[in-house]
Amino acid sequence: MHRDRQDAPAATGPGPGADVPANSGQGDKMDAFLSSPPPFVGPRFDRLLQQLSESSHALEGTDAWPGKQFDELADAGVLQWSIPEEYGGLTLSPEQLMYGYERMATSCLTTTFVLTQRIGACQRIASSENDEVRQELLPALATGDLFATVGISHLTTSRQHLKQPAVRAEHADGKWILSGTVPWVTGGNRADVIVTGGTCEDGNQLLIALPTDLPGVTCQAPPKLLALNASQTGSVELDRVEVDERNLLAGPVEGVMNRGQGGGAGSVTTSALAVGLTGRAVEELQKEASRRDDLVETVDSLERERDQLRTDLYAVARGDAVGMFAGEIRQRANSLVLRATQAYLAASKGAGFVAGHPAERSVREAMFFLVWSCPQPVLQAALREFACSLDE
């Protein structure tokens, strides 16, 4: 299924063997929130964080792509995450995976976001009962020889208001025929495989590993976004694409996204990214507060809220949070990342309002969490907060 790709220019950082420090001093502090330390923590991971941080500014253009960054992820063993060991991967607990996402999002949100979509695809493939497709795809995904992504928002949060399904699926002669539009696919124009799905005439849904080189698959030019343009997120058109039945991952069943693994709408994955971006803003505010006493109270308050949110995030990821759910975590994470990045902008004054300043970029990146896989209750909570009607 592999096809050659010409990666757009990406930033370069220090080589894999460079002797550089970790990107921040919060690693030890974050370890205290975990029940067990992740196996990837150490100098190699710290070096990766530094590399991602140093090159993140170059991922702003619409023609950019984190190709170099993914080479660095491969060197650090990150591409093995959440792939079963029998296929050359590394098994992580949900909280260990969230820790990795959070730390990397603090360094580079764009690269980490693309990674979450890739790992989401790997998880869906790994949890499939289709042994043939697991054997074919997972070893190449663990080494980075294949790039996979997901296109499943039309089965969860996107285009749910439409009377007709976004992607229709029908079965004929040992093939599944897919027609329609997959609306939000990250890195679709770089992918060898897209884990996507469709809806049958009877309303049942299926998931399938779709090779992007099949006739009828067209990746549209990604639109220019407010932020994260280098994720190359755009729509994929399917014109009666015939996919071999052996590529079926799940279904047809009712609510196929409720089966198997993979971070979807309302999962803690997106919340972990928001906490990571919050961490970046708080770190920068801490630097300013060391020179300006007027910022100390604000920074202390944001830091306390971030620490409590992190504690609860990992508790939900472990499954031992009593009376707390992923949707509540997402609501709090959205609110905090918006306030923390705007506080960073305000503290930066006019300099932070100049295009290209880290504060300006952080504010734009925070807007991402309002729209990406945002469940309706979380959206409604945000609207109430914007309208100052939380207590009504």
PANUKE-705386 format. One record per residue (C-alpha): residue number from 1; x, y, z. Coordinates in pm, 1 decimal, always signed. Layout:
<atoms>
ATOM   pos          u          v          w
ATOM   NUM          X          Y          Z
...
</atoms>
This chain:
<atoms>
ATOM   pos          u          v          w
ATOM     1       +0.0       +0.0       +0.0
ATOM     2     +301.1     +227.5      +25.1
ATOM     3     +332.1     +503.3     -228.8
ATOM     4     +603.4     +761.5     -271.8
ATOM     5     +534.9    +1102.7     -124.5
ATOM     6     +714.2    +1431.1     -171.7
ATOM     7     +715.1    +1594.1     +168.4
ATOM     8     +692.1    +1972.3     +182.2
ATOM     9     +981.3    +2153.0     +348.4
ATOM    10     +993.2    +2122.3     +724.2
ATOM    11    +1210.4    +2276.2     +984.8
ATOM    12    +1536.2    +2116.8    +1082.3
ATOM    13    +1661.3    +2087.4    +1435.4
ATOM    14    +1963.5    +1939.4    +1603.5
ATOM    15    +2050.9    +1587.2    +1495.0
ATOM    16    +1933.1    +1282.0    +1691.0
ATOM    17    +2263.4    +1260.6    +1873.2
ATOM    18    +2284.5    +1626.3    +1971.4
ATOM    19    +2352.7    +1702.3    +2335.7
ATOM    20    +2066.9    +1933.9    +2427.0
ATOM    21    +1865.7    +1984.0    +2745.7
ATOM    22    +1499.5    +1904.5    +2797.7
ATOM    23    +1254.6    +2168.1    +2685.1
ATOM    24    +1130.4    +2246.5    +3035.0
ATOM    25    +1166.4    +2162.0    +3398.8
ATOM    26     +811.3    +2035.2    +3443.9
ATOM    27     +885.1    +1669.0    +3365.2
ATOM    28     +954.6    +1563.9    +3724.7
ATOM    29     +647.9    +1753.7    +3841.5
ATOM    30     +425.6    +1581.3    +3587.6
ATOM    31     +560.6    +1239.2    +3684.2
ATOM    32     +397.8    +1281.4    +4025.0
ATOM    33      +53.8    +1266.0    +3861.9
ATOM    34     +117.5     +921.4    +3709.7
ATOM    35      +62.9     +582.4    +3867.6
ATOM    36     +360.3     +440.8    +3675.4
ATOM    37     +638.1     +611.6    +3477.3
ATOM    38     +619.5     +581.6    +3098.3
ATOM    39     +891.0     +357.7    +2948.0
ATOM    40     +995.3     +626.5    +2700.3
ATOM    41    +1092.9     +889.7    +2958.0
ATOM    42    +1463.3     +972.9    +2950.7
ATOM    43    +1733.0    +1168.6    +2765.9
ATOM    44    +1620.4    +1051.4    +2421.1
ATOM    45    +1265.1    +1175.7    +2478.4
ATOM    46    +1392.5    +1501.7    +2630.2
ATOM    47    +1609.5    +1554.8    +2323.2
ATOM    48    +1305.3    +1498.3    +2100.5
ATOM    49    +1107.6    +1759.8    +2293.5
ATOM    50    +1385.8    +2011.4    +2242.3
ATOM    51    +1401.4    +1937.4    +1869.5
ATOM    52    +1026.4    +1975.8    +1830.3
ATOM    53    +1025.3    +2303.1    +2020.8
ATOM    54    +1305.8    +2452.5    +1814.0
ATOM    55    +1139.5    +2368.3    +1482.2
ATOM    56     +775.1    +2439.8    +1570.7
ATOM    57     +781.5    +2797.1    +1439.0
ATOM    58     +847.1    +2673.3    +1085.8
ATOM    59     +520.9    +2477.1    +1069.8
ATOM    60     +303.1    +2778.1    +1000.9
ATOM    61     +283.6    +2773.9     +621.0
ATOM    62       +2.0    +2610.7     +428.4
ATOM    63     +257.0    +2408.6     +229.6
ATOM    64     +449.1    +2286.6     +535.2
ATOM    65     +440.6    +1931.8     +668.9
ATOM    66     +618.4    +1783.4     +974.2
ATOM    67     +813.4    +1531.3     +771.3
ATOM    68    +1143.6    +1606.2     +943.5
ATOM    69     +969.2    +1599.9    +1278.6
ATOM    70     +827.9    +1254.8    +1206.3
ATOM    71    +1177.8    +1132.7    +1125.1
ATOM    72    +1272.1    +1252.8    +1472.6
ATOM    73     +970.0    +1075.1    +1621.2
ATOM    74    +1084.8     +755.2    +1452.7
ATOM    75    +1437.7     +797.6    +1590.1
ATOM    76    +1293.2     +841.2    +1939.5
ATOM    77    +1071.9     +531.2    +1910.1
ATOM    78     +748.8     +729.7    +1926.3
ATOM    79     +603.3     +573.8    +1611.1
ATOM    80     +590.9     +241.4    +1794.4
ATOM    81     +348.3     +375.2    +2053.8
ATOM    82      +16.7     +189.4    +2089.3
ATOM    83     +112.6      -79.1    +1837.1
ATOM    84     +120.3     -429.5    +1990.5
ATOM    85     +468.2     -559.4    +2066.7
ATOM    86     +417.6     -862.1    +1841.0
ATOM    87     +415.7     -620.4    +1547.1
ATOM    88     +722.5     -428.3    +1661.4
ATOM    89     +540.5     -173.2    +1874.5
ATOM    90     +537.7      -51.5    +2232.1
ATOM    91     +241.2     -107.6    +2460.3
ATOM    92     +145.3     +194.5    +2669.7
ATOM    93     -126.5     +246.8    +2925.8
ATOM    94     -377.9     +522.4    +2844.6
ATOM    95     -227.9     +756.6    +3104.4
ATOM    96     +125.7     +697.7    +2973.4
ATOM    97       +7.6     +783.3    +2623.1
ATOM    98     -164.2    +1099.3    +2750.4
ATOM    99     +159.8    +1197.8    +2923.9
ATOM   100     +349.2    +1165.6    +2596.3
ATOM   101      +89.8    +1371.3    +2412.6
ATOM   102      +94.1    +1642.5    +2677.8
ATOM   103     +471.2    +1677.5    +2685.2
ATOM   104     +498.2    +1690.5    +2305.8
ATOM   105     +207.8    +1933.9    +2267.9
ATOM   106     +394.9    +2171.9    +2495.6
ATOM   107     +681.3    +2160.2    +2243.9
ATOM   108     +486.8    +2148.8    +1914.7
ATOM   109     +109.5    +2124.4    +1894.4
ATOM   110     +101.7    +2066.8    +1517.8
ATOM   111     +332.7    +1765.7    +1516.8
ATOM   112     +156.8    +1616.8    +1819.0
ATOM   113     -184.8    +1662.3    +1663.8
ATOM   114      -77.5    +1480.9    +1347.2
ATOM   115      +67.4    +1206.7    +1566.7
ATOM   116     -263.2    +1160.6    +1750.4
ATOM   117     -440.4    +1099.8    +1420.7
ATOM   118     -178.2     +847.3    +1317.7
ATOM   119     -195.7     +666.9    +1651.8
ATOM   120     -574.6     +673.9    +1633.0
ATOM   121     -550.6     +487.5    +1302.5
ATOM   122     -301.9     +239.0    +1449.3
ATOM   123     -531.0     +174.3    +1746.3
ATOM   124     -830.9     +106.8    +1524.2
ATOM   125     -626.7     -133.4    +1311.2
ATOM   126     -476.0     -306.1    +1616.0
ATOM   127     -815.9     -355.1    +1781.6
ATOM   128     -969.0     -503.1    +1466.4
ATOM   129    -1050.7     -872.5    +1455.6
ATOM   130     -912.5     -878.0    +1101.7
ATOM   131     -577.7    -1054.5    +1148.8
ATOM   132     -482.9    -1016.7     +781.8
ATOM   133     -496.8     -638.5     +783.9
ATOM   134     -312.5     -623.4    +1116.3
ATOM   135      -30.3     -837.4     +978.7
ATOM   136       -8.8     -628.7     +662.9
ATOM   137      -13.3     -280.5     +812.3
ATOM   138     +107.4     -272.1    +1172.2
ATOM   139     +474.7     -374.4    +1124.1
ATOM   140     +521.2     -108.4     +854.5
ATOM   141     +345.0     +148.8    +1071.8
ATOM   142     +574.8      +69.0    +1365.4
ATOM   143     +884.1     +142.9    +1155.6
ATOM   144     +736.0     +449.4     +985.9
ATOM   145     +744.6     +291.8     +640.9
ATOM   146     +371.8     +361.4     +614.7
ATOM   147     +177.8     +666.9     +724.0
ATOM   148     -183.5     +619.0     +826.4
ATOM   149     -441.8     +864.7     +949.6
ATOM   150     -810.1     +869.8    +1039.7
ATOM   151    -1113.6    +1022.1     +872.4
ATOM   152    -1397.3     +944.6    +1111.1
ATOM   153    -1544.0    +1277.2    +1222.2
ATOM   154    -1843.8    +1224.7     +993.2
ATOM   155    -1930.3     +923.3    +1209.6
ATOM   156    -1909.5    +1118.5    +1535.8
ATOM   157    -1935.7    +1499.7    +1549.3
ATOM   158    -1915.8    +1637.4    +1194.6
ATOM   159    -2209.6    +1670.5     +951.6
ATOM   160    -2446.1    +1492.4    +1187.4
ATOM   161    -2720.3    +1739.9    +1093.0
ATOM   162    -2737.8    +1613.2     +734.5
ATOM   163    -3023.5    +1385.2     +636.7
ATOM   164    -2797.5    +1176.8     +413.3
ATOM   165    -2476.3    +1018.5     +543.3
ATOM   166    -2154.1    +1190.4     +439.6
ATOM   167    -2016.4     +860.4     +309.1
ATOM   168    -2239.2     +584.9     +176.2
ATOM   169    -2128.2     +221.3     +177.1
ATOM   170    -2260.4      -67.3      -26.3
ATOM   171    -2138.4     -424.4      -68.6
ATOM   172    -2098.1     -598.4     -402.8
ATOM   173    -1880.9     -882.6     -535.4
ATOM   174    -1651.8     -904.6     -233.8
ATOM   175    -1586.0     -530.9     -220.0
ATOM   176    -1713.4     -234.7      -23.4
ATOM   177    -1802.0      +60.2     -244.6
ATOM   178    -1765.9     +400.2      -77.5
ATOM   179    -1909.6     +725.3     -210.0
ATOM   180    -1918.5    +1070.3      -53.7
ATOM   181    -1697.8    +1314.8     +132.2
ATOM   182    -1478.5    +1250.4     +434.9
ATOM   183    -1474.9    +1606.8     +571.1
ATOM   184    -1172.4    +1640.0     +801.6
ATOM   185     -871.7    +1419.2     +734.0
ATOM   186     -537.5    +1516.7     +881.0
ATOM   187     -250.2    +1442.1     +645.9
ATOM   188     -476.7    +1271.6     +396.4
ATOM   189     -264.1    +1398.0     +109.0
ATOM   190      +41.0    +1235.7     +272.4
ATOM   191     -119.1     +911.4     +384.1
ATOM   192      -84.1     +561.7     +246.3
ATOM   193     -391.2     +446.8     +438.9
ATOM   194     -692.4     +630.0     +580.9
ATOM   195     -899.1     +457.6     +846.4
ATOM   196    -1245.0     +578.2     +758.8
ATOM   197    -1599.3     +455.4     +742.1
ATOM   198    -1937.2     +473.1     +580.7
ATOM   199    -2303.7     +415.3     +646.5
ATOM   200    -2502.5     +139.0     +482.1
ATOM   201    -2858.0     +172.5     +355.1
ATOM   202    -2993.0       +8.3     +672.8
ATOM   203    -2810.9     +261.8     +893.5
ATOM   204    -2534.0      +31.7    +1010.0
ATOM   205    -2179.7     +164.4     +989.5
ATOM   206    -1841.8      +14.9     +904.8
ATOM   207    -1474.9     +102.6     +945.3
ATOM   208    -1224.8      +17.8     +676.0
ATOM   209     -854.8      +66.2     +599.0
ATOM   210     -870.9     +265.7     +276.1
ATOM   211     -559.2     +268.6      +54.2
ATOM   212     -525.8     +619.5      -85.6
ATOM   213     -395.4     +501.8     -422.5
ATOM   214     -726.4     +341.0     -519.9
ATOM   215     -915.9     +485.1     -817.7
ATOM   216    -1177.1     +737.1     -707.3
ATOM   217     -986.9     +868.3     -403.4
ATOM   218     -921.8    +1242.9     -434.0
ATOM   219     -758.3    +1446.7     -158.4
ATOM   220     -875.7    +1803.8     -190.3
ATOM   221     -635.4    +2091.3     -129.0
ATOM   222     -655.9    +2165.6     +245.7
ATOM   223     -819.3    +2500.9     +326.4
ATOM   224     -616.7    +2769.0     +499.2
ATOM   225     -687.2    +2739.0     +869.5
ATOM   226     -653.4    +2975.7    +1163.3
ATOM   227     -371.2    +2753.0    +1292.2
ATOM   228     -214.6    +2407.8    +1246.0
ATOM   229     -197.9    +2447.5     +868.1
ATOM   230      +97.9    +2211.5     +846.5
ATOM   231     -130.9    +1929.8     +960.9
ATOM   232     -260.5    +1933.7     +601.5
ATOM   233     -616.2    +1876.6     +722.4
ATOM   234     -877.6    +1875.2     +448.8
ATOM   235    -1150.6    +1670.5     +284.8
ATOM   236    -1121.7    +1350.9      +83.2
ATOM   237    -1366.7    +1277.8     -195.9
ATOM   238    -1468.9     +918.1     -262.1
ATOM   239    -1621.3     +842.1     -601.5
ATOM   240    -1744.1     +482.6     -588.9
ATOM   241    -1416.3     +362.8     -444.8
ATOM   242    -1395.3      -16.9     -442.8
ATOM   243    -1215.4     -147.9     -134.5
ATOM   244    -1138.2     -516.7      -87.4
ATOM   245    -1341.9     -680.6     +184.0
ATOM   246    -1016.6     -796.6     +346.5
ATOM   247     -955.0     -431.2     +446.8
ATOM   248    -1265.7     -423.3     +666.7
ATOM   249    -1181.7     -331.5    +1026.5
ATOM   250    -1521.8     -338.3    +1194.3
ATOM   251    -1889.6     -368.4    +1114.7
ATOM   252    -2129.5     -322.0     +962.4
ATOM   253    -2288.9     -256.2    +1300.7
ATOM   254    -2486.1      +17.5    +1468.5
ATOM   255    -2258.9     +289.0    +1607.6
ATOM   256    -1930.5     +141.5    +1490.2
ATOM   257    -1729.5     +416.9    +1662.5
ATOM   258    -1841.9     +287.0    +2001.1
ATOM   259    -1643.9      -31.0    +1944.6
ATOM   260    -1269.8      -86.9    +1965.1
ATOM   261     -999.1     +160.0    +2061.1
ATOM   262     -905.4     +503.6    +1943.2
ATOM   263     -951.7     +852.3    +2079.0
ATOM   264    -1270.8    +1002.2    +1944.3
ATOM   265    -1502.3    +1286.7    +2029.6
ATOM   266    -1499.9    +1353.4    +2400.8
ATOM   267    -1192.7    +1138.1    +2464.4
ATOM   268     -912.2    +1265.2    +2684.5
ATOM   269     -668.3    +1271.7    +2391.8
ATOM   270     -766.9    +1619.3    +2274.2
ATOM   271     -777.2    +1737.9    +2634.6
ATOM   272     -417.4    +1624.4    +2681.1
ATOM   273     -315.2    +1842.8    +2387.5
ATOM   274     -496.7    +2139.3    +2540.2
ATOM   275     -319.3    +2085.7    +2872.0
ATOM   276      +10.6    +2070.7    +2683.5
ATOM   277      -50.1    +2401.7    +2508.4
ATOM   278     -157.2    +2548.4    +2842.2
ATOM   279     +175.4    +2433.5    +2981.6
ATOM   280     +362.1    +2627.4    +2715.0
ATOM   281     +168.4    +2945.8    +2791.7
ATOM   282     +219.9    +2906.8    +3167.3
ATOM   283     +592.0    +2849.6    +3120.4
ATOM   284     +624.2    +3171.2    +2921.5
ATOM   285     +417.4    +3359.5    +3178.4
ATOM   286     +643.8    +3226.9    +3452.9
ATOM   287     +942.3    +3378.9    +3273.4
ATOM   288     +763.8    +3712.8    +3257.1
ATOM   289     +656.0    +3687.9    +3620.9
ATOM   290    +1017.5    +3647.1    +3730.3
ATOM   291    +1068.6    +4005.6    +3610.9
ATOM   292     +722.1    +4149.2    +3684.0
ATOM   293     +556.0    +4117.1    +4022.9
ATOM   294     +217.5    +4215.1    +3877.6
ATOM   295     +196.0    +3877.8    +3699.5
ATOM   296     +271.5    +3651.8    +3994.9
ATOM   297      -88.3    +3615.5    +4116.9
ATOM   298     -216.3    +3537.0    +3766.3
ATOM   299      +54.7    +3280.8    +3699.5
ATOM   300       +5.7    +3109.8    +4035.2
ATOM   301     -368.1    +3080.5    +3977.2
ATOM   302     -328.8    +2934.9    +3627.3
ATOM   303      -62.2    +2694.3    +3745.3
ATOM   304     -279.9    +2563.5    +4029.6
ATOM   305     -569.6    +2510.8    +3791.2
ATOM   306     -345.0    +2334.1    +3542.0
ATOM   307     -207.6    +2102.0    +3811.6
ATOM   308     -556.7    +2005.6    +3928.7
ATOM   309     -670.7    +1949.4    +3571.8
ATOM   310     -367.1    +1731.6    +3504.6
ATOM   311     -439.6    +1524.3    +3813.9
ATOM   312     -797.3    +1468.0    +3699.6
ATOM   313     -697.5    +1406.3    +3336.9
ATOM   314     -472.3    +1117.6    +3430.6
ATOM   315     -727.4     +980.6    +3675.3
ATOM   316     -989.3     +966.6    +3398.9
ATOM   317     -734.5     +809.2    +3161.9
ATOM   318     -666.7     +538.4    +3422.8
ATOM   319    -1037.3     +482.6    +3471.9
ATOM   320    -1030.1     +546.4    +3847.0
ATOM   321    -1194.2     +891.1    +3859.4
ATOM   322    -1516.9     +859.6    +4056.9
ATOM   323    -1800.0    +1071.4    +3919.7
ATOM   324    -1581.2    +1242.3    +3659.7
ATOM   325    -1601.7    +1195.0    +3284.8
ATOM   326    -1396.4    +1276.9    +2976.8
ATOM   327    -1647.6    +1541.4    +2867.4
ATOM   328    -1600.9    +1736.4    +3189.8
ATOM   329    -1222.8    +1722.5    +3146.5
ATOM   330    -1256.7    +1850.2    +2790.3
ATOM   331    -1476.8    +2139.1    +2901.6
ATOM   332    -1226.7    +2245.4    +3167.9
ATOM   333     -929.5    +2199.5    +2933.9
ATOM   334    -1091.2    +2413.0    +2665.1
ATOM   335    -1163.7    +2691.0    +2910.6
ATOM   336     -816.0    +2685.0    +3062.7
ATOM   337     -619.6    +2680.4    +2737.6
ATOM   338     -817.7    +2976.8    +2604.0
ATOM   339     -761.6    +3181.3    +2919.6
ATOM   340     -396.2    +3086.6    +2964.2
ATOM   341     -295.6    +3171.9    +2607.7
ATOM   342     -481.8    +3502.9    +2617.0
ATOM   343     -312.8    +3584.7    +2946.4
ATOM   344      +19.1    +3514.7    +2775.3
ATOM   345      -77.4    +3750.2    +2492.6
ATOM   346     -186.5    +4024.6    +2733.9
ATOM   347     +135.4    +3992.3    +2932.2
ATOM   348     +337.6    +4015.7    +2610.4
ATOM   349     +167.6    +4346.4    +2525.7
ATOM   350     +217.8    +4483.5    +2174.7
ATOM   351     +503.7    +4249.5    +2093.8
ATOM   352     +275.9    +3951.0    +2137.8
ATOM   353      +27.1    +4092.4    +1888.3
ATOM   354     +283.9    +4082.6    +1606.6
ATOM   355     +239.4    +3793.1    +1365.5
ATOM   356     +492.1    +3521.9    +1437.0
ATOM   357     +529.0    +3594.3    +1807.5
ATOM   358     +485.0    +3279.3    +2020.1
ATOM   359     +197.3    +3440.9    +2211.6
ATOM   360      +11.2    +3524.4    +1891.5
ATOM   361      +57.2    +3168.5    +1766.3
ATOM   362      -52.3    +3018.6    +2098.9
ATOM   363     -377.4    +3217.9    +2094.4
ATOM   364     -458.3    +3096.7    +1743.5
ATOM   365     -371.8    +2737.9    +1830.3
ATOM   366     -600.1    +2749.7    +2133.5
ATOM   367     -896.6    +2822.2    +1903.2
ATOM   368     -846.4    +2473.9    +1759.2
ATOM   369     -997.9    +2313.0    +2068.6
ATOM   370    -1330.1    +2490.6    +2016.0
ATOM   371    -1392.2    +2311.4    +1688.6
ATOM   372    -1195.3    +1985.8    +1671.9
ATOM   373    -1401.6    +1681.1    +1777.4
ATOM   374    -1588.3    +1902.3    +2019.6
ATOM   375    -1899.3    +1723.9    +2156.9
ATOM   376    -2216.1    +1931.1    +2171.0
ATOM   377    -2230.3    +1949.3    +2553.3
ATOM   378    -1873.2    +2085.0    +2560.4
ATOM   379    -1958.6    +2339.1    +2292.0
ATOM   380    -2269.8    +2450.3    +2479.9
ATOM   381    -2067.7    +2489.3    +2799.8
ATOM   382    -1820.1    +2710.2    +2614.5
ATOM   383    -2099.6    +2925.4    +2475.4
ATOM   384    -2245.9    +2968.5    +2823.6
ATOM   385    -1905.1    +3071.1    +2953.6
ATOM   386    -1862.4    +3323.8    +2671.7
ATOM   387    -2205.1    +3464.9    +2755.6
ATOM   388    -2121.0    +3474.5    +3128.7
ATOM   389    -2426.2    +3260.7    +3202.9
ATOM   390    -2262.1    +2969.1    +3381.1
ATOM   391    -2455.2    +3028.0    +3701.6
ATOM   392    -2793.5    +3087.2    +3543.2
</atoms>
